[in-house]
Amino acid sequence: MIRRISDSVFECPSFVDTHSHDDLALLTDPERNDKRLQGVGPQVIGNCGISPFPPLPKDAFAIHSLFDAVMGQTPGPFSSAAGYCRALNRPDVRVLQGYNALRAAMFGPSPRALGLDERARIGDAVAQAVEDGAAGLSLGLAYLPAVGADIEELTDVARRAPIVTVHLRNESIAILESVEEALTIARRARCRLHISHLKIAGKKYWPLAEHLIPKMLDAHDELGVTFDHYPYAYGCTALSAILPPEIAALPPDERAKVRPEVIERRLKETDWENYVHMCGWEGL
């Protein structure tokens, strides 16, 4: 419904962009007229585990590459959610604490499972981020370093946030198992769950939609799970995501020493979100 404010000014509802990576763009271009002209108003930022706070360690080369590709160069740094929210100063924008950013800052880029003490520490950090203004926590389970997190770790940190958004661990061959992992986290942690950019990548896996759609309907009825979906035929991420996580995490000089046959063998395996396996080289 459009409401008249004056003879020349009208007010109408706007779309909510539930999955934006405008974390840095909003600082340099607060109006974001390119979105406003398409009817977008409020936004949710800090998705996929990616946020401009806290600062990443200098040796996290692959994570810097991913974050820069998604958000652009950081004009900060911002040491915490509180500092970023003060700089943003936008009540119509909801900020998520990126778990990948927090985990890399606290424990480095390695895709390993955290121990009990580490899980307790990062759980406290998640709770502090929420206290400082973050609306919830975002998990990027296909990306470093959270790709190495096990379900116990993810459940522990999810308990400290009112809502968790998830970039699933796999969006093709293991889409059903990846959704089930997210649902298990929500059940155990008793948190709200939102699944980011739900899709099935790779035409050969599209028939899995016959199982995925009923699964999501049941999840909504049981847990109130929600999801978003972009209306495009193609997705976008950093080129470095093509590499297996254990290779992508290496410093550039060590990565250059990895023998081609090792990479070629890993590109035939599916224990990680393998874009080459999903779409083929011609589909990248």
C-alpha positions in Angstrom: 0.0 0.0 0.0 1.3 3.5 -0.9 0.6 6.2 1.6 0.6 10.0 0.7 2.8 12.1 3.0 2.3 15.4 1.1 1.4 16.5 -2.4 4.8 15.4 -3.7 6.0 12.8 -1.2 4.7 9.2 -1.0 5.7 6.4 1.3 5.6 2.7 0.4 6.9 -0.5 1.9 10.2 -1.8 0.7 11.8 -5.2 0.2 14.1 -6.5 2.9 17.5 -7.8 1.6 17.9 -10.7 4.0 21.3 -11.7 2.5 23.6 -8.8 1.7 27.4 -8.3 1.8 27.1 -4.5 1.9 29.1 -4.4 5.2 31.7 -2.0 3.8 29.7 -0.5 1.0 27.2 1.0 3.5 30.1 2.8 5.2 31.2 4.6 2.0 27.8 4.8 0.3 25.1 4.9 3.0 22.2 5.6 0.7 22.9 2.6 -1.6 20.7 4.2 -4.3 21.4 1.3 -6.6 19.3 -0.9 -4.2 16.8 1.7 -3.1 15.8 2.3 -6.8 15.0 -1.4 -6.9 12.8 -1.1 -3.8 15.3 -2.5 -1.3 15.3 -0.8 2.1 16.4 -2.7 5.3 19.3 -5.2 5.0 20.9 -8.1 6.9 24.7 -8.0 6.6 27.6 -10.1 7.9 26.4 -13.3 6.1 28.3 -16.5 5.3 30.6 -16.1 8.3 32.1 -13.0 6.6 32.2 -9.7 8.6 34.6 -6.8 8.8 35.3 -7.5 12.5 37.3 -8.6 14.3 40.5 -8.0 12.3 41.9 -11.1 10.5 45.4 -12.3 11.3 47.9 -11.2 8.6 48.9 -14.8 7.7 45.3 -15.8 6.9 45.9 -15.3 3.2 43.1 -17.3 1.8 40.6 -15.8 4.2 41.7 -12.3 3.3 41.2 -13.2 -0.4 37.7 -14.5 0.2 36.7 -11.5 2.4 38.1 -8.9 0.0 36.3 -10.6 -3.0 33.0 -10.6 -1.2 33.1 -7.3 0.7 35.9 -5.2 -0.9 38.9 -3.8 0.9 38.3 -3.1 4.6 38.4 0.7 5.5 38.6 -0.2 9.2 39.8 -2.2 11.0 37.0 -2.7 13.5 38.0 -4.5 16.6 34.5 -5.6 17.6 30.8 -5.6 16.7 30.4 -2.6 19.0 32.9 -0.5 17.0 31.4 -1.5 13.7 27.8 -0.8 14.7 28.8 2.6 16.0 30.5 3.4 12.6 27.5 2.0 10.7 24.8 3.8 12.8 22.0 2.3 10.8 18.9 1.2 12.8 17.4 -0.3 9.6 20.4 -2.7 9.1 20.8 -5.8 11.1 24.4 -6.9 11.7 25.5 -10.6 12.1 28.8 -11.7 13.6 30.6 -13.7 11.0 31.8 -16.9 12.7 34.6 -17.4 10.1 36.0 -13.9 10.9 35.8 -14.5 14.6 37.3 -18.0 14.5 40.2 -16.9 12.2 40.9 -13.9 14.5 41.0 -16.1 17.6 42.5 -19.3 16.4 44.0 -18.7 12.9 43.0 -19.9 9.4 43.5 -23.7 9.9 40.4 -25.8 9.2 40.6 -27.8 12.4 38.1 -28.7 15.1 38.4 -26.7 18.2 39.0 -28.2 21.7 36.7 -27.7 24.7 38.5 -24.7 26.1 38.7 -23.0 22.7 35.0 -23.7 22.2 34.2 -22.0 25.5 36.3 -19.0 24.7 34.8 -18.5 21.3 31.3 -19.0 22.7 31.9 -16.2 25.1 33.1 -14.0 22.2 29.9 -14.8 20.3 27.8 -13.8 23.3 29.8 -10.6 23.6 29.2 -9.7 20.0 25.5 -10.1 20.5 25.7 -7.9 23.6 27.6 -5.4 21.5 24.9 -5.1 18.9 25.1 -8.1 16.6 21.6 -9.6 15.8 23.0 -13.1 15.6 25.7 -15.4 14.2 26.4 -16.4 10.7 28.2 -19.6 9.7 30.1 -20.1 6.5 30.5 -23.9 6.6 31.9 -24.2 3.1 34.7 -21.7 3.8 37.8 -21.5 5.9 38.2 -21.9 8.8 34.7 -23.0 9.8 34.8 -25.8 7.2 36.8 -27.7 9.9 34.2 -27.2 12.7 32.4 -30.2 13.9 28.8 -30.3 15.1 29.7 -30.1 18.8 31.6 -26.9 18.2 28.8 -25.4 16.1 26.2 -26.3 18.6 28.1 -24.7 21.5 28.5 -21.4 19.7 24.9 -21.4 18.3 23.7 -21.6 21.9 25.1 -18.1 22.5 23.2 -16.4 19.7 19.4 -15.8 19.3 19.5 -16.6 15.6 22.0 -18.4 13.4 22.2 -18.1 9.6 24.0 -20.9 7.7 25.8 -21.0 4.4 25.6 -24.8 4.2 28.6 -27.1 4.1 27.6 -28.4 0.7 24.9 -27.1 -1.8 25.0 -30.0 -4.3 25.7 -33.7 -3.9 25.3 -33.5 -0.1 22.6 -30.8 0.1 20.2 -33.0 2.1 22.9 -34.0 4.6 24.0 -30.4 4.9 20.5 -29.2 5.7 20.2 -32.0 8.3 23.4 -30.8 9.9 22.0 -27.3 10.2 18.7 -28.6 11.6 20.5 -30.7 14.2 22.4 -27.6 15.4 19.2 -25.7 15.7 17.5 -28.5 17.7 20.4 -28.9 20.1 21.1 -25.3 20.5 17.4 -24.2 20.6 18.2 -21.2 18.4 16.3 -19.7 15.5 17.7 -20.9 12.1 17.8 -19.3 8.7 19.4 -21.0 5.8 21.2 -18.7 3.3 20.7 -18.8 -0.4 19.1 -22.2 -0.5 19.9 -23.9 -3.8 21.1 -27.1 -5.5 24.2 -26.4 -7.6 24.9 -28.6 -10.6 22.1 -29.8 -13.0 22.8 -33.5 -12.2 21.7 -32.9 -8.6 18.5 -30.9 -9.3 16.3 -34.0 -8.8 17.2 -33.8 -5.1 14.7 -30.9 -5.0 12.0 -33.6 -4.7 13.4 -34.4 -1.3 14.7 -31.0 -0.3 11.4 -29.1 -0.6 9.4 -31.4 1.7 12.4 -31.4 4.1 12.3 -27.6 4.3 8.5 -27.5 4.8 8.8 -30.0 7.7 11.7 -27.9 9.2 9.5 -24.8 9.0 6.6 -26.6 10.8 8.9 -28.1 13.4 11.4 -25.3 14.1 10.2 -22.3 12.3 13.2 -22.5 10.0 13.4 -19.9 7.2 15.5 -19.5 4.1 16.3 -17.0 1.3 16.9 -17.7 -2.3 18.3 -15.5 -5.0 16.6 -15.2 -8.4 19.6 -15.9 -10.5 20.9 -18.8 -12.6 24.5 -18.2 -11.3 26.2 -17.7 -7.9 29.4 -15.9 -7.1 32.2 -16.5 -4.7 36.0 -16.1 -4.6 38.0 -18.1 -7.1 40.1 -19.4 -4.3 37.1 -21.5 -3.2 37.8 -23.9 -6.0 40.8 -25.2 -4.0 40.4 -27.9 -1.3 40.3 -26.2 2.1 43.5 -27.8 3.4 45.4 -26.5 0.3 43.7 -23.1 0.3 44.8 -22.6 3.9 48.5 -22.9 3.1 50.7 -19.8 2.8 51.3 -18.9 -0.8 54.9 -20.2 -0.9 53.8 -23.6 0.5 50.8 -23.7 -1.7 53.0 -23.3 -4.8 54.9 -26.5 -3.8 51.8 -28.7 -3.9 52.1 -31.1 -6.8 49.5 -30.8 -9.5 48.5 -34.5 -9.2 47.6 -33.9 -5.6 45.2 -31.1 -6.5 43.9 -33.1 -9.5 43.1 -36.1 -7.2 41.3 -33.9 -4.6 39.2 -32.3 -7.4 37.7 -35.8 -8.0 36.6 -36.1 -4.4 33.5 -34.8 -2.8 34.2 -34.6 1.0 34.2 -30.8 0.6 32.2 -28.3 -1.5 33.9 -29.1 -4.7 32.8 -26.6 -7.3 34.6 -28.4 -10.1 32.7 -31.6 -9.3 29.4 -29.6 -9.0 29.5 -27.7 -12.2 32.4 -28.9 -14.3 35.1 -26.6 -15.5 32.8 -25.4 -18.3 30.3 -24.3 -15.7 32.7 -22.1 -13.7 
